[in-house]
Amino acid sequence: MMGLRDKIILEGMSFYGYHGVDSAEREMGQRFEVDVEAYCDLAGPSRSGKLQDTIDYVELFSAVKSVVEGPPHTLLETLAETLAASILDGFAVTAVRIRVRKPNVPIPNASIRSAGVELYRNRN
């Protein structure tokens, strides 16, 4: 059962994208924050100490960046789903947890740090 809870975590990534329901959000763009937990068996790389036996953080970061800075999505839910699919398709992971936050939420007269979504997807 070794490795069932192992994960690689990239937390607090920040990108500029053009996602949102409001047309101004899609035209002007804004910052998005993303956290990724990529579930994979880390027993092998923890013993070998070799990068080729694990998931390269740089490649994982680049995959997230290309989605968030890529074509716009109306909903954060769709952006998160696209991120999950990209990671499941491109990396040797069994599951992924994605958190996407929008720090500047266009809610009139609201005091709110951010709005976001979190989803968990696996290969099943």
C-alpha positions in Angstrom: 0.0 0.0 0.0 3.0 2.2 -0.1 2.5 5.3 -2.2 -1.3 5.5 -2.0 -1.2 8.9 -0.2 2.0 10.2 -1.8 1.7 13.4 -3.7 3.6 16.2 -5.2 2.4 19.6 -4.3 2.7 22.9 -6.1 1.1 25.6 -4.0 0.4 29.3 -4.6 1.2 29.4 -8.3 0.0 32.8 -9.8 -0.8 33.4 -13.4 -2.5 36.1 -15.5 -5.5 34.8 -17.5 -8.6 36.0 -19.2 -11.3 33.8 -17.6 -14.7 34.8 -16.3 -18.3 35.3 -16.9 -18.1 39.1 -17.2 -16.8 40.4 -20.6 -14.5 42.9 -18.8 -12.8 39.9 -17.1 -12.2 38.3 -20.4 -11.0 41.5 -22.0 -8.8 42.9 -19.3 -7.7 39.7 -17.6 -6.7 39.2 -14.0 -4.6 37.1 -11.6 -5.5 33.5 -10.8 -4.0 31.4 -8.1 -3.6 27.7 -8.5 -2.6 24.8 -6.1 -2.0 21.3 -7.4 -1.7 18.0 -5.6 -0.6 15.3 -8.0 -1.0 11.9 -6.4 1.6 9.4 -7.5 3.8 6.7 -5.9 6.9 8.3 -4.6 8.5 5.2 -3.2 10.8 4.7 -6.2 12.1 8.2 -6.5 12.5 8.5 -2.7 14.9 5.5 -2.9 16.7 6.3 -6.1 17.1 10.1 -5.7 16.7 10.4 -9.5 14.6 13.1 -11.2 13.7 10.7 -14.1 11.9 8.5 -11.5 9.5 11.2 -10.4 7.4 14.1 -11.8 9.5 17.2 -12.6 8.1 20.2 -10.8 9.1 22.5 -13.7 7.2 20.4 -16.2 4.1 20.3 -14.0 4.3 24.1 -13.4 4.6 24.6 -17.2 1.6 22.4 -17.9 -0.5 24.5 -15.4 0.8 27.7 -16.8 -0.1 26.8 -20.4 -3.7 26.1 -19.4 -4.3 29.1 -17.2 -2.6 31.5 -19.6 -4.2 29.8 -22.6 -7.7 30.0 -24.1 -10.3 31.6 -21.8 -13.0 29.7 -19.8 -16.2 31.3 -18.6 -16.2 29.4 -15.3 -13.5 28.5 -12.7 -15.0 25.0 -12.7 -14.2 24.6 -16.4 -10.7 25.9 -15.9 -10.1 23.5 -13.0 -11.5 20.6 -15.0 -9.2 21.5 -17.9 -6.2 21.6 -15.6 -7.1 18.2 -14.1 -7.5 16.6 -17.5 -4.2 18.1 -18.7 -2.3 16.7 -15.7 -4.0 13.3 -15.8 -3.2 13.0 -19.5 0.3 14.3 -19.3 1.8 12.9 -16.2 2.1 9.5 -14.4 -0.4 10.4 -11.7 -3.2 8.4 -10.2 -5.3 11.4 -9.2 -5.1 15.2 -8.9 -6.6 17.8 -6.7 -6.9 21.3 -8.2 -7.7 24.5 -6.4 -8.2 27.6 -8.5 -8.8 31.0 -6.9 -9.7 34.4 -8.3 -8.3 37.0 -5.8 -10.2 40.0 -7.4 -13.8 38.9 -7.4 -16.2 41.3 -9.1 -18.9 41.3 -6.4 -20.2 44.9 -5.7 -19.9 46.0 -2.0 -18.2 42.7 -1.0 -15.3 42.2 1.3 -13.9 38.9 0.1 -10.3 37.7 -0.2 -11.0 35.4 -3.1 -13.5 33.0 -4.7 -12.5 29.6 -6.0 -13.2 26.0 -6.7 -11.5 22.8 -5.7 -11.9 19.5 -7.5 -10.5 16.0 -7.2 -10.2 13.7 -10.3 -8.7 10.3 -10.6 -8.1 7.9 -13.5 -11.1 5.8 -12.6 
